[in-house]
Structure formats: C-alpha cells, structure tokens
Amino acid sequence: MEITENDRLDLRQALAESLGSDHLANVAMEAMPPLDYDQLATKSDVDILSRELRAEMAALRGELAGRMGSIEASMAALESGLRGEMAGLEGSTTALESGLRGEMAGLVGKMTALESGLRGEVAGLQGSITALESGLRGEMAELRGELKGDLASNLRLTLAAQVTTMMMLGAWVTAVT
C-alpha cells in the first residue's frame, strides 16, 4: 500500500488529537519523512549483495591468477631465450678464443674485452628483467589494493544507507506506536 500525502495529513491530525499538541504532531511528522519502502534493503537483499560481491571477488581472483600465470610463463620463456643466447654467445667466444689463441696472440686482449662487454650487456638485460618483474608485481599489488578499497568503500556506503534507513523506520514506528 502506498502512503499518499492525504494519508500523511490524516496521520498528523490524529497525532495532534491524540497527543493534544500541534507542535508535537509536527515534530513527529518531521521525524518520519515520506519513504519509499520498496527501496529499503532486507537481510535477504544484503545476503544477495554479499554473495554477488563474493562471486565477483572470486572471479577477479581467478582472472588475477590467470594473468599472473601468463606473466610468469612469459618471463620463463624470456629467461630461457636469454639463457640460450647467453650460452650461444659464451660458446662462440670460447671457440673463437681457442681457434685464434695459437695464431693471433695479440687478439687475446681484444677477445677478453669483447667477452666482458657481452657479460655486461647480459647483466644489463637481467637487471631490466628484474626491474620489469618488480614493476609488474607493484602494479598487481596496487590493483589488489584498489579492488579491496573499492569493494570495502561500496560495502560501507551500502551498509550505512541501510542502517540510516532502518533507524528512520524505527523512529517512525516508535512515533506511530
């Protein structure tokens, strides 16, 4: 049943007669603003919302786990490729060194410098991979924090609105009875 403005006026008049004061009747009516009772949340509404949020969080966890797995697989493939390249470079360097050792003793110093440079590049690549991994982990942690913060904020706002509505309804019921 929808409460009309005429119903509210009848209630105010009955309160004024029953309480013997227009002022008290006005105070009671101010304490009970018109409400759309279809908008009040029930425990079942909150339970449904809770289940939906938990399902959404589980889906996000699954998506995050999938992304992390994909990133780990990509990093493993990168590492494997780099290790293969490093092994190839080391093998080439060693073969050149042995082949040229007897014939060109003067090139030994140059080959050592070349090997050192290659090792420095490999170390630089490893540092870049480490930095990339660290950045990705930081971004994933930030996304987790944002998701938790958003979910907590939305839940707090919903619960605060429900508590306020229930308090207003309680005040109205108390005033009516």
PEPE-V205720 format. One record per backbone hydrogen bond with DSSP energy under -0.5 kcal/mol. CO is the residue of the C=O (numbers start at 0). NH is the residue of the N-H. E is the energy in kcal/mol with one decimal. If there is no record, write none. Layout:
CO,NH,E / CO,NH,E
This chain:
1,3,-0.6 / 3,7,-1.8 / 4,8,-2.3 / 5,9,-2.6 / 6,10,-2.4 / 7,11,-2.3 / 8,12,-2.4 / 9,13,-2.5 / 10,14,-2.4 / 11,15,-2.5 / 12,16,-2.3 / 13,17,-2.8 / 14,18,-3.4 / 15,19,-1.5 / 15,20,-0.6 / 20,24,-1.8 / 21,25,-2.5 / 22,26,-2.5 / 23,27,-2.4 / 24,28,-2.1 / 25,29,-2.3 / 26,30,-1.8 / 27,31,-0.7 / 28,31,-0.6 / 34,36,-0.9 / 35,38,-2.5 / 36,39,-0.9 / 41,45,-2.4 / 42,46,-2.8 / 43,47,-2.5 / 44,48,-2.6 / 45,49,-2.7 / 46,50,-2.6 / 47,51,-2.7 / 48,52,-2.8 / 49,53,-2.6 / 50,54,-2.5 / 51,55,-2.6 / 52,56,-2.7 / 53,57,-2.5 / 54,58,-2.4 / 55,59,-2.4 / 56,60,-2.5 / 57,61,-2.5 / 58,62,-2.6 / 59,63,-2.9 / 60,64,-2.8 / 61,65,-2.4 / 62,66,-2.5 / 63,67,-2.8 / 64,68,-2.5 / 65,69,-2.3 / 66,70,-2.7 / 67,71,-2.8 / 68,72,-2.5 / 69,73,-2.5 / 70,74,-2.7 / 71,75,-2.4 / 72,76,-2.4 / 73,77,-2.5 / 74,78,-2.8 / 75,79,-2.7 / 76,80,-2.6 / 77,81,-2.7 / 78,82,-2.8 / 79,83,-2.4 / 80,84,-2.6 / 81,85,-3.1 / 82,86,-2.8 / 83,87,-2.5 / 84,88,-2.9 / 85,89,-2.9 / 86,90,-2.6 / 87,91,-2.5 / 88,92,-2.5 / 89,93,-2.5 / 90,94,-2.6 / 91,95,-2.8 / 92,96,-2.5 / 93,97,-2.6 / 94,98,-2.6 / 95,99,-2.4 / 96,100,-1.4 / 97,101,-0.6 / 99,103,-3.3 / 103,106,-1.3 / 104,107,-1.0 / 105,109,-0.5 / 106,110,-2.5 / 107,111,-2.0 / 108,112,-2.0 / 109,113,-2.4 / 110,114,-2.7 / 111,115,-2.4 / 112,116,-2.4 / 113,117,-2.4 / 114,118,-2.4 / 115,119,-2.2 / 116,120,-2.2 / 117,121,-2.6 / 118,122,-2.5 / 119,123,-2.5 / 120,124,-2.7 / 121,125,-2.6 / 122,126,-2.5 / 123,127,-2.4 / 124,128,-2.5 / 125,129,-2.5 / 126,130,-2.6 / 127,131,-2.6 / 128,132,-2.8 / 129,133,-2.6 / 130,134,-2.7 / 131,135,-2.6 / 132,136,-2.5 / 133,137,-2.4 / 134,138,-2.5 / 135,139,-2.5 / 136,140,-2.4 / 137,141,-2.5 / 138,142,-2.6 / 139,143,-2.4 / 140,144,-2.5 / 141,145,-2.8 / 142,146,-2.7 / 143,147,-2.7 / 144,148,-2.8 / 145,149,-3.1 / 146,150,-2.6 / 147,151,-2.6 / 148,152,-2.6 / 149,153,-2.7 / 150,154,-2.3 / 151,155,-2.6 / 152,156,-2.6 / 153,157,-2.2 / 154,158,-2.7 / 155,159,-2.8 / 156,160,-2.2 / 157,161,-2.1 / 158,162,-2.7 / 159,163,-2.4 / 160,164,-2.3 / 161,165,-2.5 / 162,166,-2.4 / 163,167,-2.3 / 164,168,-2.4 / 165,169,-2.4 / 166,170,-2.5 / 167,171,-2.3 / 168,172,-2.7 / 169,173,-2.5 / 170,174,-2.4 / 171,175,-2.5 / 172,176,-2.3
